[in-house]
């Protein structure tokens, strides 16, 4: 029975990865006969999966959407990924928080103990995504669990870190040593907030670049995150601020564009409708020149309202662009 169940799970996973599967290919992938493939497909149909037979020299199968939700079968990695996604959904602010918590409880109840232990070991802070941002991903569940366990145990963590500017002698770079404090899901990525011992300062590391080493180091006494709020601290760092969750440079300008044209691309800026052909935009950035460049993206006439630093930044940007154009 276990072998049959495992085979059904594998068959279902294969059917989910592409639209059409020739029967001969499925038989080869599963190491079974055509007849057994047909029987397994019939079993999945009885469970509620809408699997259609396809035409062709060998015949084949296609998994289509059905009218009802059938029992769902997941492999270990899929089950853990689902639990992580449900935990993150509780902080989306999209009105599904309660449903996500209930779904997570249901998933945990039916998980084998080996998976439930791994999921329970994973704790993180989810920062609500801005419109258009993707859910966090691209990190091995084993890495996330290892980071979370180090955070919970208050143990020094050693890891290799793949920098975006990796040098040829990267193998000679010693491992980072940090006191891990928070695992955070934000801006479509996973991050580790930690106190780096060599630099004697707070750092935010991308989890997809972390390769943990074992064993972990000694226990440490946790420090207070700057400002006392990890969400505000991470958001501030992403905006170029040290501790305060706001852009270090904020300005306001009038654009010769309708508000409806500007609003979809204004990010976290504030748009005010000033008539059919213009609007005002108050927005921030990590530097004045970057803010001027952001406003230029709307390809419109711009009148700076405040502050004077933004006007000066336009002059700097114009000089740089002129130098570039001159070659």
C-alpha positions as a Markdown table, in Angstrom:
| # | Residue | x | y | z |
|---|---|---|---|---|
| 1 | Unk | 0.0 | 0.0 | 0.0 |
| 2 | Unk | 2.8 | 2.4 | 0.8 |
| 3 | Unk | 4.5 | 1.8 | -2.5 |
| 4 | Unk | 1.2 | 2.4 | -4.3 |
| 5 | Unk | 0.6 | 5.6 | -2.4 |
| 6 | Unk | 4.1 | 6.8 | -3.1 |
| 7 | Unk | 3.7 | 6.0 | -6.8 |
| 8 | Unk | 0.4 | 7.9 | -7.0 |
| 9 | Unk | 2.0 | 10.9 | -5.4 |
| 10 | Unk | 4.8 | 10.8 | -8.0 |
| 11 | Unk | 2.3 | 10.4 | -10.8 |
| 12 | Unk | 0.3 | 13.3 | -9.6 |
| 13 | Unk | 3.5 | 15.5 | -9.3 |
| 14 | Unk | 4.4 | 14.6 | -12.9 |
| 15 | Unk | 1.0 | 15.5 | -14.2 |
| 16 | Unk | 1.2 | 18.8 | -12.5 |
| 17 | Unk | 4.5 | 19.8 | -14.2 |
| 18 | Unk | 3.3 | 19.8 | -17.8 |
| 19 | Unk | 0.1 | 19.8 | -19.7 |
| 20 | Unk | 0.3 | 16.5 | -21.6 |
| 21 | Unk | 2.2 | 13.3 | -20.7 |
| 22 | Unk | 2.4 | 10.4 | -23.2 |
| 23 | Unk | 1.6 | 7.2 | -21.6 |
| 24 | Unk | 4.9 | 5.6 | -22.6 |
| 25 | Unk | 6.9 | 8.4 | -20.9 |
| 26 | Unk | 4.9 | 8.1 | -17.7 |
| 27 | Unk | 5.4 | 4.3 | -17.6 |
| 28 | Unk | 9.2 | 4.8 | -18.1 |
| 29 | Unk | 9.4 | 7.5 | -15.5 |
| 30 | Unk | 7.6 | 5.4 | -12.9 |
| 31 | Unk | 9.1 | 2.1 | -13.9 |
| 32 | Unk | 5.7 | 0.4 | -14.4 |
| 33 | Unk | 3.7 | -1.0 | -17.2 |
| 34 | Unk | 1.1 | 0.9 | -19.3 |
| 35 | Unk | -1.6 | -1.1 | -17.6 |
| 36 | Unk | -0.5 | 0.0 | -14.2 |
| 37 | Unk | -0.4 | 3.6 | -15.4 |
| 38 | Unk | -4.0 | 3.3 | -16.5 |
| 39 | Unk | -5.0 | 1.8 | -13.1 |
| 40 | Unk | -3.2 | 4.6 | -11.2 |
| 41 | Unk | -4.9 | 7.2 | -13.3 |
| 42 | Unk | -8.3 | 5.6 | -12.6 |
| 43 | Unk | -7.4 | 5.7 | -8.8 |
| 44 | Unk | -6.7 | 9.5 | -9.0 |
| 45 | Unk | -9.9 | 10.0 | -10.9 |
| 46 | Unk | -11.8 | 8.3 | -8.2 |
| 47 | Unk | -10.2 | 10.7 | -5.7 |
| 48 | Unk | -11.5 | 13.6 | -7.6 |
| 49 | Unk | -8.7 | 14.6 | -10.0 |
| 50 | Unk | -9.9 | 15.5 | -13.5 |
| 51 | Unk | -7.4 | 13.6 | -15.7 |
| 52 | Unk | -8.3 | 13.5 | -19.4 |
| 53 | Unk | -7.0 | 11.0 | -21.9 |
| 54 | Unk | -5.2 | 12.6 | -24.8 |
| 55 | Unk | -5.0 | 11.5 | -28.4 |
| 56 | Unk | -1.8 | 10.4 | -30.1 |
| 57 | Unk | 0.2 | 7.3 | -31.3 |
| 58 | Unk | 0.7 | 6.1 | -27.7 |
| 59 | Unk | -2.1 | 8.0 | -26.0 |
| 60 | Unk | -1.5 | 10.1 | -22.9 |
| 61 | Unk | -3.0 | 12.0 | -20.0 |
| 62 | Unk | -3.6 | 15.6 | -19.0 |
| 63 | Unk | -4.5 | 17.0 | -15.6 |
| 64 | Unk | -7.3 | 19.6 | -15.9 |
| 65 | Unk | -9.1 | 21.7 | -13.3 |
| 66 | Unk | -12.2 | 20.0 | -11.8 |
| 67 | Unk | -15.5 | 21.2 | -10.4 |
| 68 | Unk | -14.5 | 20.3 | -6.9 |
| 69 | Unk | -11.3 | 20.5 | -4.8 |
| 70 | Unk | -9.9 | 16.9 | -4.6 |
| 71 | Unk | -7.7 | 15.6 | -1.8 |
| 72 | Unk | -4.3 | 17.2 | -2.2 |
| 73 | Unk | -1.1 | 15.2 | -2.1 |
| 74 | Unk | 2.2 | 16.9 | -1.5 |
| 75 | Unk | 5.8 | 15.7 | -1.2 |
| 76 | Unk | 7.9 | 16.8 | 1.8 |
| 77 | Unk | 9.3 | 20.0 | 0.2 |
| 78 | Unk | 5.9 | 21.0 | -1.2 |
| 79 | Unk | 4.3 | 20.6 | 2.3 |
| 80 | Unk | 6.9 | 22.7 | 4.0 |
| 81 | Unk | 6.7 | 25.3 | 1.3 |
| 82 | Unk | 2.9 | 25.5 | 1.7 |
| 83 | Unk | 3.3 | 25.9 | 5.5 |
| 84 | Unk | 5.9 | 28.7 | 5.0 |
| 85 | Unk | 3.6 | 30.5 | 2.5 |
| 86 | Unk | 0.6 | 30.3 | 4.9 |
| 87 | Unk | 2.7 | 31.7 | 7.7 |
| 88 | Unk | 3.8 | 34.6 | 5.5 |
| 89 | Unk | 0.2 | 35.2 | 4.3 |
| 90 | Unk | -0.8 | 36.0 | 7.9 |
| 91 | Unk | 1.0 | 39.3 | 7.5 |
| 92 | Unk | -0.1 | 40.3 | 4.0 |
| 93 | Unk | -2.8 | 42.8 | 5.0 |
| 94 | Unk | -4.9 | 41.4 | 2.2 |
| 95 | Unk | -7.8 | 40.3 | 4.4 |
| 96 | Unk | -6.9 | 36.6 | 4.3 |
| 97 | Unk | -5.0 | 36.5 | 7.6 |
| 98 | Unk | -7.6 | 34.5 | 9.6 |
| 99 | Unk | -8.1 | 32.0 | 6.7 |
| 100 | Unk | -4.4 | 31.6 | 6.4 |
| 101 | Unk | -4.0 | 30.8 | 10.1 |
| 102 | Unk | -6.9 | 28.3 | 10.0 |
| 103 | Unk | -5.4 | 26.6 | 6.9 |
| 104 | Unk | -2.0 | 26.4 | 8.5 |
| 105 | Unk | -3.5 | 24.7 | 11.6 |
| 106 | Unk | -5.2 | 22.2 | 9.3 |
| 107 | Unk | -2.0 | 21.5 | 7.4 |
| 108 | Unk | 0.0 | 21.0 | 10.6 |
| 109 | Unk | -2.6 | 18.6 | 12.0 |
| 110 | Unk | -2.3 | 16.2 | 9.0 |
| 111 | Unk | 1.5 | 16.5 | 8.6 |
| 112 | Unk | 3.7 | 13.5 | 9.5 |
| 113 | Unk | 5.6 | 14.2 | 12.8 |
| 114 | Unk | 8.9 | 14.5 | 10.9 |
| 115 | Unk | 7.5 | 17.4 | 8.8 |
| 116 | Unk | 5.6 | 19.0 | 11.7 |
| 117 | Unk | 8.9 | 19.2 | 13.7 |
| 118 | Unk | 10.6 | 21.0 | 10.8 |
| 119 | Unk | 7.7 | 23.4 | 10.3 |
| 120 | Unk | 7.5 | 24.2 | 14.0 |
| 121 | Unk | 11.2 | 24.9 | 14.0 |
| 122 | Unk | 10.7 | 27.7 | 11.5 |
| 123 | Unk | 9.8 | 31.1 | 12.9 |
| 124 | Unk | 10.1 | 34.4 | 11.0 |
| 125 | Unk | 8.8 | 37.9 | 10.7 |
| 126 | Unk | 6.8 | 38.6 | 7.5 |
| 127 | Unk | 6.8 | 42.3 | 6.4 |
| 128 | Unk | 3.7 | 43.0 | 4.2 |
| 129 | Unk | 4.7 | 43.3 | 0.5 |
| 130 | Unk | 3.9 | 46.4 | -1.5 |
| 131 | Unk | 1.7 | 46.0 | -4.6 |
| 132 | Unk | 3.4 | 44.1 | -7.4 |
| 133 | Unk | 6.0 | 42.4 | -5.1 |
| 134 | Unk | 6.2 | 38.6 | -5.2 |
| 135 | Unk | 6.0 | 36.3 | -2.2 |
| 136 | Unk | 9.3 | 35.3 | -0.7 |
| 137 | Unk | 11.0 | 32.3 | -2.2 |
| 138 | Unk | 14.2 | 30.9 | -3.8 |
| 139 | Unk | 15.7 | 29.6 | -0.6 |
| 140 | Unk | 16.0 | 26.0 | 0.4 |
| 141 | Unk | 13.6 | 25.1 | 3.3 |
| 142 | Unk | 16.6 | 23.4 | 5.0 |
| 143 | Unk | 18.5 | 26.7 | 5.0 |
| 144 | Unk | 15.5 | 28.6 | 6.4 |
| 145 | Unk | 15.0 | 26.0 | 9.2 |
| 146 | Unk | 18.7 | 26.1 | 10.1 |
| 147 | Unk | 18.7 | 29.9 | 10.3 |
| 148 | Unk | 15.5 | 29.9 | 12.4 |
| 149 | Unk | 16.8 | 27.2 | 14.8 |
| 150 | Unk | 20.0 | 29.3 | 15.3 |
| 151 | Unk | 17.8 | 32.4 | 16.1 |
| 152 | Unk | 15.6 | 30.5 | 18.5 |
| 153 | Unk | 18.6 | 28.8 | 20.3 |
| 154 | Unk | 20.5 | 32.1 | 20.5 |
| 155 | Unk | 23.6 | 30.4 | 19.1 |
| 156 | Unk | 26.4 | 32.1 | 17.1 |
| 157 | Unk | 26.1 | 31.1 | 13.5 |
| 158 | Unk | 28.9 | 30.6 | 11.0 |
| 159 | Unk | 28.2 | 30.6 | 7.3 |
| 160 | Unk | 29.7 | 31.2 | 3.9 |
| 161 | Unk | 28.2 | 34.2 | 2.1 |
| 162 | Unk | 28.0 | 34.5 | -1.7 |
| 163 | Unk | 28.5 | 38.2 | -2.4 |
| 164 | Unk | 27.1 | 39.7 | -5.6 |
| 165 | Unk | 30.7 | 40.8 | -6.2 |
| 166 | Unk | 32.2 | 37.3 | -5.7 |
| 167 | Unk | 36.0 | 37.4 | -6.3 |
| 168 | Unk | 38.1 | 34.7 | -7.9 |
| 169 | Unk | 39.6 | 33.7 | -4.5 |
| 170 | Unk | 36.2 | 33.4 | -2.9 |
| 171 | Unk | 37.1 | 30.0 | -1.5 |
| 172 | Unk | 39.7 | 31.7 | 0.7 |
| 173 | Unk | 37.2 | 34.0 | 2.3 |
| 174 | Unk | 36.6 | 33.0 | 6.0 |
| 175 | Unk | 33.1 | 32.3 | 7.1 |
| 176 | Unk | 31.0 | 35.1 | 8.6 |
| 177 | Unk | 30.3 | 34.9 | 12.3 |
| 178 | Unk | 27.1 | 36.4 | 13.6 |
| 179 | Unk | 24.6 | 36.5 | 16.4 |
| 180 | Unk | 21.4 | 35.7 | 14.5 |
| 181 | Unk | 18.3 | 37.6 | 15.8 |
| 182 | Unk | 15.5 | 37.5 | 13.2 |
| 183 | Unk | 14.6 | 35.7 | 10.1 |
| 184 | Unk | 12.6 | 38.1 | 7.9 |
| 185 | Unk | 10.5 | 37.7 | 4.8 |
| 186 | Unk | 10.3 | 41.0 | 2.9 |
| 187 | Unk | 10.4 | 42.5 | -0.6 |
| 188 | Unk | 10.1 | 39.1 | -2.2 |
| 189 | Unk | 13.2 | 37.7 | -0.4 |
| 190 | Unk | 14.3 | 36.1 | 2.8 |
| 191 | Unk | 16.8 | 37.9 | 5.1 |
| 192 | Unk | 18.7 | 37.3 | 8.3 |
| 193 | Unk | 19.0 | 40.2 | 10.7 |
| 194 | Unk | 22.1 | 39.6 | 12.7 |
| 195 | Unk | 24.9 | 41.2 | 14.8 |
| 196 | Unk | 28.1 | 40.6 | 12.9 |
| 197 | Unk | 30.9 | 40.0 | 15.4 |
| 198 | Unk | 33.8 | 41.0 | 13.1 |
| 199 | Unk | 32.2 | 44.3 | 12.2 |
| 200 | Unk | 30.6 | 44.9 | 15.6 |
| 201 | Unk | 27.4 | 46.1 | 14.0 |
| 202 | Unk | 24.0 | 45.1 | 12.7 |
| 203 | Unk | 23.8 | 43.5 | 9.2 |
| 204 | Unk | 21.0 | 42.3 | 7.0 |
| 205 | Unk | 22.0 | 39.2 | 4.9 |
| 206 | Unk | 20.1 | 37.7 | 2.0 |
| 207 | Unk | 19.2 | 34.1 | 3.0 |
| 208 | Unk | 19.6 | 32.8 | -0.6 |
| 209 | Unk | 23.3 | 33.6 | -0.4 |
| 210 | Unk | 23.9 | 31.9 | 3.0 |
| 211 | Unk | 25.4 | 28.4 | 3.3 |
| 212 | Unk | 25.3 | 27.6 | 7.0 |
| 213 | Unk | 28.2 | 25.8 | 8.6 |
| 214 | Unk | 28.1 | 23.2 | 11.4 |
| 215 | Unk | 28.4 | 23.0 | 14.2 |
| 216 | Unk | 27.0 | 26.3 | 15.5 |
| 217 | Unk | 28.9 | 28.4 | 18.0 |
| 218 | Unk | 28.3 | 29.2 | 21.6 |
| 219 | Unk | 25.1 | 30.8 | 23.0 |
| 220 | Unk | 24.8 | 34.6 | 23.2 |
| 221 | Unk | 22.6 | 37.1 | 25.0 |
| 222 | Unk | 20.2 | 38.6 | 22.5 |
| 223 | Unk | 20.5 | 42.4 | 21.8 |
| 224 | Unk | 17.6 | 44.7 | 21.2 |
| 225 | Unk | 17.1 | 45.5 | 17.5 |
| 226 | Unk | 17.7 | 49.2 | 16.8 |
| 227 | Unk | 14.4 | 51.0 | 17.5 |
| 228 | Unk | 13.0 | 47.9 | 19.2 |
| 229 | Unk | 11.0 | 46.9 | 16.1 |
| 230 | Unk | 12.6 | 44.5 | 13.5 |
| 231 | Unk | 10.0 | 45.4 | 10.9 |
| 232 | Unk | 10.7 | 49.1 | 11.1 |
| 233 | Unk | 14.4 | 48.5 | 11.2 |
| 234 | Unk | 14.5 | 46.4 | 8.0 |
| 235 | Unk | 12.1 | 48.7 | 6.2 |
| 236 | Unk | 14.3 | 51.7 | 7.2 |
| 237 | Unk | 17.5 | 50.0 | 6.0 |
| 238 | Unk | 15.9 | 49.3 | 2.6 |
| 239 | Unk | 15.1 | 53.0 | 2.3 |
| 240 | Unk | 18.6 | 54.0 | 3.1 |
| 241 | Unk | 17.9 | 55.1 | 6.7 |
| 242 | Unk | 19.6 | 53.9 | 9.7 |
| 243 | Unk | 16.8 | 53.3 | 12.1 |
| 244 | Unk | 13.7 | 55.4 | 11.2 |
| 245 | Unk | 11.3 | 53.8 | 8.7 |
| 246 | Unk | 11.2 | 56.7 | 6.2 |
| 247 | Unk | 13.0 | 57.9 | 3.2 |
| 248 | Unk | 16.0 | 60.1 | 4.0 |
| 249 | Unk | 15.1 | 62.4 | 1.1 |
| 250 | Unk | 11.5 | 63.4 | 0.5 |
| 251 | Unk | 10.3 | 66.0 | -2.0 |
| 252 | Unk | 7.1 | 67.3 | -3.7 |
| 253 | Unk | 6.7 | 68.3 | -7.3 |
| 254 | Unk | 4.0 | 69.1 | -9.9 |
| 255 | Unk | 4.0 | 66.8 | -13.0 |
| 256 | Unk | 2.3 | 67.7 | -16.3 |
| 257 | Unk | 0.6 | 64.3 | -16.3 |
| 258 | Unk | -2.9 | 63.3 | -15.2 |
| 259 | Unk | -3.1 | 61.7 | -11.7 |
| 260 | Unk | -4.4 | 58.5 | -13.3 |
| 261 | Unk | -1.2 | 58.2 | -15.3 |
| 262 | Unk | 1.1 | 58.7 | -12.3 |
| 263 | Unk | -0.7 | 56.8 | -9.6 |
| 264 | Unk | 0.1 | 53.2 | -10.8 |
| 265 | Unk | 3.8 | 54.0 | -10.8 |
| 266 | Unk | 4.1 | 56.2 | -7.7 |
| 267 | Unk | 5.1 | 53.4 | -5.3 |
| 268 | Unk | 4.5 | 54.7 | -1.8 |
| 269 | Unk | 4.3 | 58.3 | -2.9 |
| 270 | Unk | 1.2 | 60.5 | -2.4 |
| 271 | Unk | -0.5 | 61.7 | -5.6 |
| 272 | Unk | -2.9 | 64.7 | -5.7 |
| 273 | Unk | -5.1 | 65.3 | -8.6 |
| 274 | Unk | -4.7 | 68.9 | -9.9 |
| 275 | Unk | -6.9 | 68.7 | -13.0 |
| 276 | Unk | -7.1 | 66.9 | -16.2 |
| 277 | Unk | -3.5 | 67.4 | -17.2 |
| 278 | Unk | -1.4 | 67.7 | -14.0 |
| 279 | Unk | -1.0 | 66.4 | -10.5 |
| 280 | Unk | 1.4 | 66.7 | -7.6 |
| 281 | Unk | 3.5 | 63.9 | -6.3 |
| 282 | Unk | 5.2 | 63.7 | -2.9 |
| 283 | Unk | 7.6 | 60.8 | -2.8 |
| 284 | Unk | 10.9 | 59.8 | -1.2 |
| 285 | Unk | 14.2 | 58.1 | -2.2 |
| 286 | Unk | 17.6 | 57.3 | -0.7 |
| 287 | Unk | 19.2 | 60.4 | -2.2 |
| 288 | Unk | 18.2 | 63.7 | -3.8 |
| 289 | Unk | 19.6 | 62.8 | -7.2 |
| 290 | Unk | 17.9 | 59.4 | -7.1 |
| 291 | Unk | 14.6 | 61.2 | -6.3 |
| 292 | Unk | 15.1 | 63.6 | -9.3 |
| 293 | Unk | 15.8 | 60.6 | -11.5 |
| 294 | Unk | 12.6 | 58.9 | -10.2 |
| 295 | Unk | 10.5 | 61.9 | -11.1 |
| 296 | Unk | 12.0 | 62.0 | -14.6 |
| 297 | Unk | 10.6 | 58.6 | -15.3 |
| 298 | Unk | 7.2 | 60.1 | -15.9 |
| 299 | Unk | 8.5 | 61.9 | -19.0 |
| 300 | Unk | 6.7 | 65.1 | -18.1 |
| 301 | Unk | 7.4 | 68.8 | -17.3 |
| 302 | Unk | 8.3 | 69.1 | -13.6 |
| 303 | Unk | 7.9 | 72.0 | -11.2 |
| 304 | Unk | 9.6 | 71.4 | -7.8 |
| 305 | Unk | 7.6 | 72.6 | -4.9 |
| 306 | Unk | 10.0 | 71.6 | -2.1 |
| 307 | Unk | 12.7 | 71.4 | -0.9 |
| 308 | Unk | 15.5 | 73.3 | -2.5 |
| 309 | Unk | 17.8 | 70.3 | -2.3 |
| 310 | Unk | 15.6 | 68.6 | -4.9 |
| 311 | Unk | 16.0 | 71.5 | -7.3 |
| 312 | Unk | 19.8 | 71.3 | -6.9 |
| 313 | Unk | 19.6 | 67.6 | -7.6 |
| 314 | Unk | 18.0 | 68.2 | -10.9 |
| 315 | Unk | 20.9 | 70.5 | -11.8 |
| 316 | Unk | 23.4 | 67.8 | -10.9 |
| 317 | Unk | 21.5 | 65.2 | -12.9 |
| 318 | Unk | 21.3 | 67.5 | -15.9 |
| 319 | Unk | 25.1 | 68.0 | -15.7 |
| 320 | Unk | 25.7 | 64.3 | -15.6 |
| 321 | Unk | 23.4 | 63.6 | -18.4 |
| 322 | Unk | 25.0 | 66.3 | -20.5 |
| 323 | Unk | 28.4 | 64.8 | -19.9 |
| 324 | Unk | 27.1 | 61.4 | -20.9 |
| 325 | Unk | 25.6 | 62.7 | -24.1 |
| 326 | Unk | 28.8 | 64.4 | -25.0 |
| 327 | Unk | 30.6 | 61.1 | -24.8 |
